[in-house]
Structures are given as C-alpha cells and as structure tokens.
Amino acid sequence: MENGIRERYHEAQRARAMADQSGDKGRAFVADYVNYIHYIEGVHGAAGGQGH
C-alpha cells in the first residue's frame, strides 16, 4: 500500500509541475490527482475507515 500511495503521489506531483503549460497537461494533472485521492480512499476503506 505504501508504495502505491507514494507512486500515485509522485505522479500527481510531476503532473502538477506541468499543469499550467497547456489545457491537456492541466487535465492530466487533475486525472492523476483524482487517481491518487481515490486510491487513498480505497486504502482507507479497506482498513475499516468510515466516512471522509
């Protein structure tokens, strides 16, 4: 899980650094960020977490 979190976080960070270069890169950042957040939510849910 830790590696999955770190990998998705770093992908979002890399995309964030380029997000203002174009609309496509901005959308790529949003997609990577959403992927990261959904992964975190899934880990939280699997660990028995409740709510947001």
N, CA, C, O and CB atoms as a CASP TS submission, in Angstrom:
PFRMAT TS
TARGET T0000
AUTHOR 0000-0000-0000
METHOD Language model
MODEL 1
PARENT N/A
ATOM      1  N   MET     1       0.809  -1.191   0.000  1.00  0.00           N
ATOM      2  CA  MET     1       0.000   0.000   0.000  1.00  0.00           C
ATOM      3  C   MET     1       0.861   1.268   0.000  1.00  0.00           C
ATOM      4  O   MET     1       0.593   2.227  -0.724  1.00  0.00           O
ATOM      5  CB  MET     1      -0.925  -0.009   1.196  1.00  0.00           C
ATOM      6  N   GLU     2       1.893   1.240   0.827  1.00  0.00           N
ATOM      7  CA  GLU     2       2.729   2.435   0.919  1.00  0.00           C
ATOM      8  C   GLU     2       3.349   2.791  -0.429  1.00  0.00           C
ATOM      9  O   GLU     2       3.391   3.959  -0.814  1.00  0.00           O
ATOM     10  CB  GLU     2       3.827   2.231   1.959  1.00  0.00           C
ATOM     11  N   ASN     3       3.826   1.781  -1.137  1.00  0.00           N
ATOM     12  CA  ASN     3       4.411   2.039  -2.459  1.00  0.00           C
ATOM     13  C   ASN     3       3.367   2.578  -3.424  1.00  0.00           C
ATOM     14  O   ASN     3       3.662   3.471  -4.218  1.00  0.00           O
ATOM     15  CB  ASN     3       5.038   0.762  -3.029  1.00  0.00           C
ATOM     16  N   GLY     4       2.156   2.050  -3.366  1.00  0.00           N
ATOM     17  CA  GLY     4       1.081   2.533  -4.224  1.00  0.00           C
ATOM     18  C   GLY     4       0.746   3.988  -3.953  1.00  0.00           C
ATOM     19  O   GLY     4       0.517   4.766  -4.879  1.00  0.00           O
ATOM     20  N   ILE     5       0.720   4.350  -2.678  1.00  0.00           N
ATOM     21  CA  ILE     5       0.443   5.741  -2.305  1.00  0.00           C
ATOM     22  C   ILE     5       1.556   6.645  -2.814  1.00  0.00           C
ATOM     23  O   ILE     5       1.300   7.674  -3.440  1.00  0.00           O
ATOM     24  CB  ILE     5       0.293   5.883  -0.770  1.00  0.00           C
ATOM     25  N   ARG     6       2.791   6.249  -2.537  1.00  0.00           N
ATOM     26  CA  ARG     6       3.934   7.076  -2.961  1.00  0.00           C
ATOM     27  C   ARG     6       3.986   7.239  -4.479  1.00  0.00           C
ATOM     28  O   ARG     6       4.229   8.335  -4.983  1.00  0.00           O
ATOM     29  CB  ARG     6       5.246   6.460  -2.463  1.00  0.00           C
ATOM     30  N   GLU     7       3.760   6.158  -5.194  1.00  0.00           N
ATOM     31  CA  GLU     7       3.806   6.208  -6.657  1.00  0.00           C
ATOM     32  C   GLU     7       2.760   7.173  -7.204  1.00  0.00           C
ATOM     33  O   GLU     7       3.067   8.006  -8.057  1.00  0.00           O
ATOM     34  CB  GLU     7       3.590   4.808  -7.249  1.00  0.00           C
ATOM     35  N   ARG     8       1.542   7.065  -6.722  1.00  0.00           N
ATOM     36  CA  ARG     8       0.475   7.938  -7.211  1.00  0.00           C
ATOM     37  C   ARG     8       0.704   9.389  -6.797  1.00  0.00           C
ATOM     38  O   ARG     8       0.400  10.310  -7.555  1.00  0.00           O
ATOM     39  CB  ARG     8      -0.878   7.456  -6.694  1.00  0.00           C
ATOM     40  N   TYR     9       1.231   9.588  -5.609  1.00  0.00           N
ATOM     41  CA  TYR     9       1.542  10.939  -5.148  1.00  0.00           C
ATOM     42  C   TYR     9       2.589  11.582  -6.056  1.00  0.00           C
ATOM     43  O   TYR     9       2.427  12.724  -6.486  1.00  0.00           O
ATOM     44  CB  TYR     9       2.040  10.912  -3.687  1.00  0.00           C
ATOM     45  N   HIS    10       3.654  10.849  -6.343  1.00  0.00           N
ATOM     46  CA  HIS    10       4.720  11.396  -7.192  1.00  0.00           C
ATOM     47  C   HIS    10       4.229  11.651  -8.617  1.00  0.00           C
ATOM     48  O   HIS    10       4.644  12.624  -9.246  1.00  0.00           O
ATOM     49  CB  HIS    10       5.918  10.442  -7.218  1.00  0.00           C
ATOM     50  N   GLU    11       3.355  10.792  -9.132  1.00  0.00           N
ATOM     51  CA  GLU    11       2.779  11.037 -10.456  1.00  0.00           C
ATOM     52  C   GLU    11       1.992  12.341 -10.455  1.00  0.00           C
ATOM     53  O   GLU    11       2.112  13.140 -11.384  1.00  0.00           O
ATOM     54  CB  GLU    11       1.870   9.865 -10.883  1.00  0.00           C
ATOM     55  N   ALA    12       1.190  12.560  -9.419  1.00  0.00           N
ATOM     56  CA  ALA    12       0.407  13.792  -9.327  1.00  0.00           C
ATOM     57  C   ALA    12       1.318  15.006  -9.183  1.00  0.00           C
ATOM     58  O   ALA    12       1.045  16.050  -9.775  1.00  0.00           O
ATOM     59  CB  ALA    12      -0.569  13.721  -8.144  1.00  0.00           C
ATOM     60  N   GLN    13       2.387  14.887  -8.413  1.00  0.00           N
ATOM     61  CA  GLN    13       3.327  15.992  -8.244  1.00  0.00           C
ATOM     62  C   GLN    13       4.017  16.353  -9.557  1.00  0.00           C
ATOM     63  O   GLN    13       4.167  17.531  -9.880  1.00  0.00           O
ATOM     64  CB  GLN    13       4.368  15.637  -7.193  1.00  0.00           C
ATOM     65  N   ARG    14       4.433  15.342 -10.306  1.00  0.00           N
ATOM     66  CA  ARG    14       5.071  15.600 -11.613  1.00  0.00           C
ATOM     67  C   ARG    14       4.088  16.293 -12.552  1.00  0.00           C
ATOM     68  O   ARG    14       4.446  17.242 -13.249  1.00  0.00           O
ATOM     69  CB  ARG    14       5.578  14.275 -12.252  1.00  0.00           C
ATOM     70  N   ALA    15       2.852  15.812 -12.563  1.00  0.00           N
ATOM     71  CA  ALA    15       1.850  16.407 -13.436  1.00  0.00           C
ATOM     72  C   ALA    15       1.530  17.836 -12.998  1.00  0.00           C
ATOM     73  O   ALA    15       1.292  18.707 -13.834  1.00  0.00           O
ATOM     74  CB  ALA    15       0.576  15.553 -13.445  1.00  0.00           C
ATOM     75  N   ARG    16       1.525  18.072 -11.690  1.00  0.00           N
ATOM     76  CA  ARG    16       1.236  19.411 -11.170  1.00  0.00           C
ATOM     77  C   ARG    16       2.274  20.427 -11.647  1.00  0.00           C
ATOM     78  O   ARG    16       1.942  21.575 -11.943  1.00  0.00           O
ATOM     79  CB  ARG    16       1.192  19.389  -9.638  1.00  0.00           C
ATOM     80  N   ALA    17       3.511  19.998 -11.715  1.00  0.00           N
ATOM     81  CA  ALA    17       4.589  20.891 -12.126  1.00  0.00           C
ATOM     82  C   ALA    17       4.409  21.374 -13.557  1.00  0.00           C
ATOM     83  O   ALA    17       4.936  22.425 -13.922  1.00  0.00           O
ATOM     84  CB  ALA    17       5.928  20.195 -11.982  1.00  0.00           C
ATOM     85  N   MET    18       3.679  20.631 -14.369  1.00  0.00           N
ATOM     86  CA  MET    18       3.481  20.990 -15.777  1.00  0.00           C
ATOM     87  C   MET    18       2.053  21.423 -16.084  1.00  0.00           C
ATOM     88  O   MET    18       1.729  21.720 -17.234  1.00  0.00           O
ATOM     89  CB  MET    18       3.850  19.823 -16.659  1.00  0.00           C
ATOM     90  N   ALA    19       1.202  21.462 -15.073  1.00  0.00           N
ATOM     91  CA  ALA    19      -0.229  21.686 -15.289  1.00  0.00           C
ATOM     92  C   ALA    19      -0.554  23.002 -15.985  1.00  0.00           C
ATOM     93  O   ALA    19      -1.539  23.085 -16.719  1.00  0.00           O
ATOM     94  CB  ALA    19      -0.940  21.641 -13.981  1.00  0.00           C
ATOM     95  N   ASP    20       0.254  24.023 -15.766  1.00  0.00           N
ATOM     96  CA  ASP    20      -0.057  25.326 -16.357  1.00  0.00           C
ATOM     97  C   ASP    20       0.508  25.514 -17.764  1.00  0.00           C
ATOM     98  O   ASP    20       0.404  26.600 -18.335  1.00  0.00           O
ATOM     99  CB  ASP    20       0.463  26.414 -15.469  1.00  0.00           C
ATOM    100  N   GLN    21       1.099  24.476 -18.318  1.00  0.00           N
ATOM    101  CA  GLN    21       1.687  24.577 -19.653  1.00  0.00           C
ATOM    102  C   GLN    21       0.662  24.448 -20.765  1.00  0.00           C
ATOM    103  O   GLN    21       0.857  24.988 -21.854  1.00  0.00           O
ATOM    104  CB  GLN    21       2.740  23.525 -19.826  1.00  0.00           C
ATOM    105  N   SER    22      -0.426  23.739 -20.504  1.00  0.00           N
ATOM    106  CA  SER    22      -1.469  23.601 -21.517  1.00  0.00           C
ATOM    107  C   SER    22      -2.713  23.027 -20.867  1.00  0.00           C
ATOM    108  O   SER    22      -2.672  22.514 -19.749  1.00  0.00           O
ATOM    109  CB  SER    22      -0.996  22.702 -22.693  1.00  0.00           C
ATOM    110  N   GLY    23      -3.807  23.120 -21.580  1.00  0.00           N
ATOM    111  CA  GLY    23      -5.050  22.539 -21.090  1.00  0.00           C
ATOM    112  C   GLY    23      -4.951  21.034 -20.923  1.00  0.00           C
ATOM    113  O   GLY    23      -5.456  20.477 -19.949  1.00  0.00           O
ATOM    114  N   ASP    24      -4.300  20.376 -21.874  1.00  0.00           N
ATOM    115  CA  ASP    24      -4.140  18.921 -21.786  1.00  0.00           C
ATOM    116  C   ASP    24      -3.313  18.524 -20.563  1.00  0.00           C
ATOM    117  O   ASP    24      -3.630  17.547 -19.885  1.00  0.00           O
ATOM    118  CB  ASP    24      -3.481  18.380 -23.061  1.00  0.00           C
ATOM    119  N   LYS    25      -2.267  19.275 -20.290  1.00  0.00           N
ATOM    120  CA  LYS    25      -1.432  18.951 -19.131  1.00  0.00           C
ATOM    121  C   LYS    25      -2.166  19.264 -17.824  1.00  0.00           C
ATOM    122  O   LYS    25      -1.974  18.580 -16.818  1.00  0.00           O
ATOM    123  CB  LYS    25      -0.101  19.729 -19.194  1.00  0.00           C
ATOM    124  N   GLY    26      -2.995  20.288 -17.846  1.00  0.00           N
ATOM    125  CA  GLY    26      -3.821  20.584 -16.681  1.00  0.00           C
ATOM    126  C   GLY    26      -4.805  19.462 -16.408  1.00  0.00           C
ATOM    127  O   GLY    26      -5.000  19.062 -15.260  1.00  0.00           O
ATOM    128  N   ARG    27      -5.423  18.956 -17.460  1.00  0.00           N
ATOM    129  CA  ARG    27      -6.365  17.835 -17.312  1.00  0.00           C
ATOM    130  C   ARG    27      -5.641  16.568 -16.872  1.00  0.00           C
ATOM    131  O   ARG    27      -6.194  15.779 -16.107  1.00  0.00           O
ATOM    132  CB  ARG    27      -7.113  17.580 -18.634  1.00  0.00           C
ATOM    133  N   ALA    28      -4.426  16.363 -17.338  1.00  0.00           N
ATOM    134  CA  ALA    28      -3.641  15.201 -16.916  1.00  0.00           C
ATOM    135  C   ALA    28      -3.342  15.285 -15.417  1.00  0.00           C
ATOM    136  O   ALA    28      -3.386  14.277 -14.713  1.00  0.00           O
ATOM    137  CB  ALA    28      -2.322  15.109 -17.726  1.00  0.00           C
ATOM    138  N   PHE    29      -3.038  16.494 -14.936  1.00  0.00           N
ATOM    139  CA  PHE    29      -2.816  16.671 -13.509  1.00  0.00           C
ATOM    140  C   PHE    29      -4.070  16.318 -12.719  1.00  0.00           C
ATOM    141  O   PHE    29      -3.998  15.596 -11.725  1.00  0.00           O
ATOM    142  CB  PHE    29      -2.387  18.107 -13.208  1.00  0.00           C
ATOM    143  N   VAL    30      -5.214  16.823 -13.158  1.00  0.00           N
ATOM    144  CA  VAL    30      -6.464  16.533 -12.455  1.00  0.00           C
ATOM    145  C   VAL    30      -6.718  15.022 -12.439  1.00  0.00           C
ATOM    146  O   VAL    30      -7.108  14.469 -11.411  1.00  0.00           O
ATOM    147  CB  VAL    30      -7.654  17.277 -13.122  1.00  0.00           C
ATOM    148  N   ALA    31      -6.501  14.373 -13.550  1.00  0.00           N
ATOM    149  CA  ALA    31      -6.707  12.918 -13.615  1.00  0.00           C
ATOM    150  C   ALA    31      -5.772  12.184 -12.660  1.00  0.00           C
ATOM    151  O   ALA    31      -6.202  11.260 -11.969  1.00  0.00           O
ATOM    152  CB  ALA    31      -6.492  12.409 -15.050  1.00  0.00           C
ATOM    153  N   ASP    32      -4.505  12.579 -12.610  1.00  0.00           N
ATOM    154  CA  ASP    32      -3.552  11.942 -11.699  1.00  0.00           C
ATOM    155  C   ASP    32      -3.914  12.217 -10.245  1.00  0.00           C
ATOM    156  O   ASP    32      -3.799  11.336  -9.393  1.00  0.00           O
ATOM    157  CB  ASP    32      -2.131  12.431 -11.986  1.00  0.00           C
ATOM    158  N   TYR    33      -4.350  13.442  -9.966  1.00  0.00           N
ATOM    159  CA  TYR    33      -4.738  13.795  -8.593  1.00  0.00           C
ATOM    160  C   TYR    33      -5.963  12.996  -8.157  1.00  0.00           C
ATOM    161  O   TYR    33      -6.008  12.494  -7.034  1.00  0.00           O
ATOM    162  CB  TYR    33      -5.026  15.310  -8.482  1.00  0.00           C
ATOM    163  N   VAL    34      -6.944  12.877  -9.025  1.00  0.00           N
ATOM    164  CA  VAL    34      -8.146  12.102  -8.705  1.00  0.00           C
ATOM    165  C   VAL    34      -7.783  10.637  -8.494  1.00  0.00           C
ATOM    166  O   VAL    34      -8.304   9.996  -7.580  1.00  0.00           O
ATOM    167  CB  VAL    34      -9.204  12.239  -9.829  1.00  0.00           C
ATOM    168  N   ASN    35      -6.908  10.107  -9.316  1.00  0.00           N
ATOM    169  CA  ASN    35      -6.445   8.732  -9.153  1.00  0.00           C
ATOM    170  C   ASN    35      -5.799   8.546  -7.777  1.00  0.00           C
ATOM    171  O   ASN    35      -6.058   7.555  -7.094  1.00  0.00           O
ATOM    172  CB  ASN    35      -5.446   8.360 -10.272  1.00  0.00           C
ATOM    173  N   TYR    36      -4.974   9.485  -7.381  1.00  0.00           N
ATOM    174  CA  TYR    36      -4.308   9.445  -6.072  1.00  0.00           C
ATOM    175  C   TYR    36      -5.335   9.464  -4.934  1.00  0.00           C
ATOM    176  O   TYR    36      -5.268   8.646  -4.017  1.00  0.00           O
ATOM    177  CB  TYR    36      -3.335  10.636  -5.927  1.00  0.00           C
ATOM    178  N   ILE    37      -6.268  10.388  -5.002  1.00  0.00           N
ATOM    179  CA  ILE    37      -7.284  10.517  -3.941  1.00  0.00           C
ATOM    180  C   ILE    37      -8.150   9.265  -3.869  1.00  0.00           C
ATOM    181  O   ILE    37      -8.438   8.777  -2.776  1.00  0.00           O
ATOM    182  CB  ILE    37      -8.173  11.761  -4.185  1.00  0.00           C
ATOM    183  N   HIS    38      -8.560   8.749  -4.995  1.00  0.00           N
ATOM    184  CA  HIS    38      -9.383   7.534  -4.988  1.00  0.00           C
ATOM    185  C   HIS    38      -8.611   6.347  -4.415  1.00  0.00           C
ATOM    186  O   HIS    38      -9.188   5.505  -3.727  1.00  0.00           O
ATOM    187  CB  HIS    38      -9.866   7.207  -6.409  1.00  0.00           C
ATOM    188  N   TYR    39      -7.333   6.279  -4.691  1.00  0.00           N
ATOM    189  CA  TYR    39      -6.512   5.204  -4.121  1.00  0.00           C
ATOM    190  C   TYR    39      -6.467   5.339  -2.600  1.00  0.00           C
ATOM    191  O   TYR    39      -6.638   4.355  -1.881  1.00  0.00           O
ATOM    192  CB  TYR    39      -5.072   5.232  -4.713  1.00  0.00           C
ATOM    193  N   ILE    40      -6.241   6.546  -2.117  1.00  0.00           N
ATOM    194  CA  ILE    40      -6.208   6.797  -0.678  1.00  0.00           C
ATOM    195  C   ILE    40      -7.547   6.416  -0.044  1.00  0.00           C
ATOM    196  O   ILE    40      -7.579   5.781   1.011  1.00  0.00           O
ATOM    197  CB  ILE    40      -5.878   8.279  -0.392  1.00  0.00           C
ATOM    198  N   GLU    41      -8.639   6.799  -0.680  1.00  0.00           N
ATOM    199  CA  GLU    41      -9.962   6.444  -0.158  1.00  0.00           C
ATOM    200  C   GLU    41     -10.149   4.938  -0.120  1.00  0.00           C
ATOM    201  O   GLU    41     -10.726   4.412   0.831  1.00  0.00           O
ATOM    202  CB  GLU    41     -11.061   7.084  -1.004  1.00  0.00           C
ATOM    203  N   GLY    42      -9.673   4.242  -1.134  1.00  0.00           N
ATOM    204  CA  GLY    42      -9.779   2.784  -1.167  1.00  0.00           C
ATOM    205  C   GLY    42      -8.977   2.135  -0.056  1.00  0.00           C
ATOM    206  O   GLY    42      -9.444   1.192   0.583  1.00  0.00           O
ATOM    207  N   VAL    43      -7.770   2.635   0.178  1.00  0.00           N
ATOM    208  CA  VAL    43      -6.939   2.120   1.273  1.00  0.00           C
ATOM    209  C   VAL    43      -7.631   2.381   2.608  1.00  0.00           C
ATOM    210  O   VAL    43      -7.682   1.506   3.472  1.00  0.00           O
ATOM    211  CB  VAL    43      -5.525   2.775   1.254  1.00  0.00           C
ATOM    212  N   HIS    44      -8.149   3.561   2.765  1.00  0.00           N
ATOM    213  CA  HIS    44      -8.842   3.928   3.999  1.00  0.00           C
ATOM    214  C   HIS    44     -10.042   3.019   4.227  1.00  0.00           C
ATOM    215  O   HIS    44     -10.264   2.540   5.339  1.00  0.00           O
ATOM    216  CB  HIS    44      -9.290   5.397   3.954  1.00  0.00           C
ATOM    217  N   GLY    45     -10.811   2.786   3.176  1.00  0.00           N
ATOM    218  CA  GLY    45     -11.979   1.902   3.278  1.00  0.00           C
ATOM    219  C   GLY    45     -11.579   0.474   3.594  1.00  0.00           C
ATOM    220  O   GLY    45     -12.237  -0.191   4.394  1.00  0.00           O
ATOM    221  N   ALA    46     -10.513  -0.006   2.979  1.00  0.00           N
ATOM    222  CA  ALA    46     -10.052  -1.375   3.214  1.00  0.00           C
ATOM    223  C   ALA    46      -9.546  -1.546   4.640  1.00  0.00           C
ATOM    224  O   ALA    46      -9.592  -2.640   5.201  1.00  0.00           O
ATOM    225  CB  ALA    46      -8.951  -1.747   2.218  1.00  0.00           C
ATOM    226  N   ALA    47      -9.065  -0.456   5.214  1.00  0.00           N
ATOM    227  CA  ALA    47      -8.541  -0.518   6.574  1.00  0.00           C
ATOM    228  C   ALA    47      -9.660  -0.372   7.605  1.00  0.00           C
ATOM    229  O   ALA    47      -9.405  -0.353   8.809  1.00  0.00           O
ATOM    230  CB  ALA    47      -7.485   0.571   6.785  1.00  0.00           C
ATOM    231  N   GLY    48     -10.894  -0.271   7.125  1.00  0.00           N
ATOM    232  CA  GLY    48     -12.030  -0.171   8.037  1.00  0.00           C
ATOM    233  C   GLY    48     -12.402   1.238   8.404  1.00  0.00           C
ATOM    234  O   GLY    48     -13.166   1.458   9.343  1.00  0.00           O
ATOM    235  N   GLY    49     -11.865   2.213   7.665  1.00  0.00           N
ATOM    236  CA  GLY    49     -12.196   3.609   7.923  1.00  0.00           C
ATOM    237  C   GLY    49     -13.633   3.899   7.553  1.00  0.00           C
ATOM    238  O   GLY    49     -14.218   3.227   6.704  1.00  0.00           O
ATOM    239  N   GLN    50     -14.192   4.899   8.193  1.00  0.00           N
ATOM    240  CA  GLN    50     -15.564   5.281   7.908  1.00  0.00           C
ATOM    241  C   GLN    50     -15.621   6.755   7.568  1.00  0.00           C
ATOM    242  O   GLN    50     -14.904   7.567   8.154  1.00  0.00           O
ATOM    243  CB  GLN    50     -16.483   4.963   9.096  1.00  0.00           C
ATOM    244  N   GLY    51     -16.477   7.097   6.618  1.00  0.00           N
ATOM    245  CA  GLY    51     -16.671   8.484   6.253  1.00  0.00           C
ATOM    246  C   GLY    51     -15.464   9.101   5.584  1.00  0.00           C
ATOM    247  O   GLY    51     -14.497   8.416   5.249  1.00  0.00           O
ATOM    248  N   HIS    52     -15.534  10.408   5.394  1.00  0.00           N
ATOM    249  CA  HIS    52     -14.446  11.167   4.759  1.00  0.00           C
ATOM    250  C   HIS    52     -13.709  11.950   5.788  1.00  0.00           C
ATOM    251  O   HIS    52     -12.756  12.657   5.461  1.00  0.00           O
ATOM    252  CB  HIS    52     -14.973  12.100   3.671  1.00  0.00           C
TER
END
